[in-house]
Amino acid sequence: MTMTNQDADVRRALRALEDDRSSVRLRAALAVGTTPDARFVGKLVERCAVEPEFFVRDMLTWALTRHPVSLTLPEVLRELRSESARARSQALHTLSKIGDPGTWPAITREHLTDADDEVARAAWRTAVLLAPEGEGPALAGVLATQLGRGGRETRLSLSRALVGLGDAILPALDAAGDDPGPDVRTHALATRRLLDDPDAGFEYAIEEAKRVVALGGSGQEGH
């Protein structure tokens, strides 16, 4: 069977996606997204799981969204069960970009509480984006179990996700305000501050919450 020019282009692009140079992989991902072909989908998903450079992974995700959802979604959903943390986190990120509400059930409590911070952060963002109406309180309850977790970036991600759910988070934050752990109480109070005043910076909200906790307050007074 004679190889067509298109076949040759596909083979070159597939090889380029595995090149040692990140600049070559980036250009290849851009080219693949510009001229979608069903033969690229499997390789794009595979590369998302192992690509070390963030900007290349982001381009790979963009390239996937340029292909039909009927082709990409089954592959991406399969990655949610991968043993690789990077594969899980990138699959969750890709789901947020695809934006199909029907994928909501695929985001499990295990993802939302994943031991890997990048997986958990991706799950929080994606879950808030895809959550159907009425699921906010239950989702907030799960997210609230992660209050006080990790470093600044992880806590900021969680606060942003919670604030994205609006007033549905209030019962969960109030309960966390009575938690015996000062980190949990501080994070809950800072998140409440951001909900009340979206323009308040996270650092300011955290410092204010630390003062309240140090003085023995729950932060629920006056609410």
C-alpha positions as CSV (number, residue, x, y, z in Angstrom):
1,M,0.0,0.0,0.0
2,T,1.4,3.4,-1.0
3,M,1.9,5.9,1.8
4,T,0.2,9.2,1.1
5,N,1.6,12.6,2.0
6,Q,-0.9,12.8,4.8
7,D,0.3,9.4,6.2
8,A,3.8,10.6,6.1
9,D,2.9,13.9,7.9
10,V,1.1,11.9,10.6
11,R,4.1,9.7,11.2
12,R,6.5,12.7,11.4
13,A,4.2,14.4,13.9
14,L,3.9,11.3,16.0
15,R,7.7,11.0,16.1
16,A,8.1,14.7,16.9
17,L,5.8,14.4,19.9
18,E,8.5,12.1,21.4
19,D,11.5,14.3,20.5
20,D,14.1,15.0,23.2
21,R,13.7,18.7,22.6
22,S,10.7,20.4,24.3
23,S,10.6,23.0,21.5
24,V,10.1,20.3,18.9
25,R,7.4,18.6,21.0
26,L,5.6,21.9,21.5
27,R,5.6,22.7,17.7
28,A,4.4,19.1,17.1
29,A,1.5,19.5,19.5
30,L,0.5,22.8,17.9
31,A,0.6,21.2,14.4
32,V,-1.4,18.2,15.6
33,G,-4.1,20.5,17.1
34,T,-4.1,22.6,13.9
35,T,-4.7,19.6,11.7
36,P,-6.6,17.1,13.8
37,D,-6.5,13.4,12.8
38,A,-8.0,10.5,14.7
39,R,-4.6,8.8,14.6
40,F,-3.2,11.4,17.0
41,V,-5.6,10.9,19.9
42,G,-3.9,7.9,21.5
43,K,-0.5,9.4,21.3
44,L,-1.7,12.8,22.7
45,V,-3.2,11.1,25.7
46,E,-0.1,8.9,26.2
47,R,2.2,12.0,26.0
48,C,0.1,13.9,28.5
49,A,0.9,11.2,31.1
50,V,4.6,11.6,30.7
51,E,5.4,15.1,29.4
52,P,7.6,16.9,31.9
53,E,7.1,20.4,30.6
54,F,4.0,22.2,31.7
55,F,3.7,24.4,28.6
56,V,4.0,21.3,26.3
57,R,1.3,19.5,28.4
58,D,-1.0,22.4,28.0
59,M,-0.5,22.4,24.3
60,L,-1.1,18.6,24.2
61,T,-4.4,19.2,26.1
62,W,-5.4,22.0,23.6
63,A,-4.6,19.6,20.7
64,L,-6.9,17.0,22.3
65,T,-9.8,19.4,22.6
66,R,-9.4,20.0,18.8
67,H,-10.4,16.4,18.2
68,P,-14.0,15.0,18.4
69,V,-15.1,14.4,21.9
70,S,-16.4,11.0,20.9
71,L,-12.7,10.0,20.3
72,T,-11.0,11.8,23.1
73,L,-13.3,11.3,26.0
74,P,-13.1,7.5,26.4
75,E,-9.3,7.8,26.3
76,V,-9.2,10.6,28.8
77,L,-11.6,8.9,31.2
78,R,-9.5,5.8,31.2
79,E,-6.5,7.8,32.4
80,L,-8.4,8.8,35.5
81,R,-7.7,5.3,36.8
82,S,-4.0,5.4,36.0
83,E,-1.4,4.6,38.6
84,S,0.5,7.6,37.4
85,A,-0.3,10.8,39.3
86,R,0.7,13.0,36.3
87,A,-1.7,11.0,34.0
88,R,-4.6,11.5,36.5
89,S,-3.9,15.2,37.0
90,Q,-3.6,15.9,33.3
91,A,-6.7,13.8,32.5
92,L,-8.7,15.9,35.0
93,H,-7.3,19.1,33.5
94,T,-8.3,17.9,30.1
95,L,-11.8,17.2,31.3
96,S,-12.1,20.8,32.5
97,K,-11.1,22.0,29.0
98,I,-13.6,19.6,27.3
99,G,-16.3,20.9,29.7
100,D,-18.8,18.1,29.2
101,P,-21.2,18.1,32.2
102,G,-21.8,14.4,31.6
103,T,-18.3,13.6,32.9
104,W,-19.1,14.8,36.4
105,P,-19.7,11.3,37.8
106,A,-16.1,10.3,36.7
107,I,-14.6,12.7,39.3
108,T,-14.7,10.6,42.5
109,R,-14.0,11.3,46.2
110,E,-10.7,9.5,45.6
111,H,-9.7,12.1,43.1
112,L,-10.8,15.0,45.4
113,T,-8.8,13.6,48.2
114,D,-5.8,12.2,46.2
115,A,-2.6,12.1,48.1
116,D,-0.8,13.9,45.2
117,D,-1.4,17.6,45.5
118,E,-1.5,18.2,41.7
119,V,-4.1,15.5,41.2
120,A,-6.2,16.9,44.0
121,R,-5.9,20.5,42.8
122,A,-6.9,19.5,39.3
123,A,-9.9,17.5,40.7
124,W,-11.1,20.5,42.8
125,R,-11.0,22.9,39.8
126,T,-12.7,20.4,37.5
127,A,-15.3,19.3,40.0
128,V,-16.4,22.9,40.7
129,L,-16.6,23.6,37.0
130,L,-18.7,20.5,36.1
131,A,-20.8,20.1,39.2
132,P,-24.6,19.9,38.4
133,E,-27.0,22.2,40.1
134,G,-27.8,20.9,43.6
135,E,-24.4,19.2,44.1
136,G,-22.7,22.2,45.6
137,P,-23.3,21.4,49.3
138,A,-22.2,17.7,49.0
139,L,-19.1,18.7,47.0
140,A,-18.3,21.5,49.5
141,G,-18.5,18.9,52.3
142,V,-15.8,16.7,50.6
143,L,-13.6,19.7,49.7
144,A,-13.8,20.9,53.3
145,T,-12.1,17.7,54.5
146,Q,-9.0,19.0,52.7
147,L,-8.8,22.3,54.5
148,G,-5.4,22.9,56.1
149,R,-3.7,20.6,53.6
150,G,-0.4,21.3,51.9
151,G,1.4,24.6,51.2
152,R,0.3,28.0,50.1
153,E,-0.5,27.0,46.5
154,T,-2.5,24.0,47.4
155,R,-4.5,25.9,50.0
156,L,-5.1,28.8,47.6
157,S,-6.4,26.3,45.0
158,L,-8.8,24.8,47.5
159,S,-10.0,28.2,48.7
160,R,-10.7,29.3,45.1
161,A,-12.5,26.1,44.4
162,L,-14.7,26.4,47.5
163,V,-15.4,30.1,46.8
164,G,-16.5,29.0,43.3
165,L,-19.4,27.1,44.9
166,G,-20.8,30.2,46.5
167,D,-22.9,30.1,49.6
168,A,-23.3,26.4,49.3
169,I,-19.9,26.2,51.2
170,L,-21.2,28.0,54.4
171,P,-22.3,25.0,56.4
172,A,-19.0,23.2,55.7
173,L,-16.9,26.3,56.6
174,D,-18.9,26.8,59.8
175,A,-18.2,23.2,60.8
176,A,-14.5,23.5,60.0
177,G,-14.4,26.6,62.1
178,D,-14.8,24.4,65.1
179,D,-12.1,21.9,64.1
180,P,-9.5,21.2,66.7
181,G,-6.7,21.7,64.2
182,P,-5.6,25.4,64.0
183,D,-4.5,25.0,60.4
184,V,-8.0,23.8,59.4
185,R,-9.7,26.6,61.3
186,T,-7.3,29.2,59.8
187,H,-7.9,27.9,56.3
188,A,-11.6,27.8,56.8
189,L,-11.7,31.4,58.1
190,A,-9.5,32.7,55.3
191,T,-11.8,31.0,52.7
192,R,-14.9,32.6,54.4
193,R,-13.1,36.0,54.2
194,L,-12.6,35.5,50.5
195,L,-16.2,34.5,50.0
196,D,-17.4,37.6,51.8
197,D,-14.8,39.9,50.1
198,P,-13.6,38.5,46.7
199,D,-11.2,41.4,46.4
200,A,-9.4,40.4,49.6
201,G,-6.0,38.9,48.9
202,F,-5.3,35.4,50.0
203,E,-2.3,36.4,52.1
204,Y,-4.3,39.1,53.9
205,A,-7.2,36.6,54.5
206,I,-4.8,34.1,55.9
207,E,-3.0,36.6,58.2
208,E,-6.4,37.9,59.5
209,A,-7.6,34.3,60.1
210,K,-4.4,33.5,62.0
211,R,-5.0,36.4,64.3
212,V,-8.6,35.3,65.0
213,V,-7.5,31.7,65.7
214,A,-4.7,32.9,67.9
215,L,-7.2,34.8,70.0
216,G,-9.4,31.7,70.3
217,G,-12.1,32.8,68.0
218,S,-14.0,30.6,65.6
219,G,-14.7,33.4,63.1
220,Q,-18.4,32.6,63.1
221,E,-19.3,35.5,65.4
222,G,-21.4,38.0,63.6
223,H,-22.4,35.6,60.8
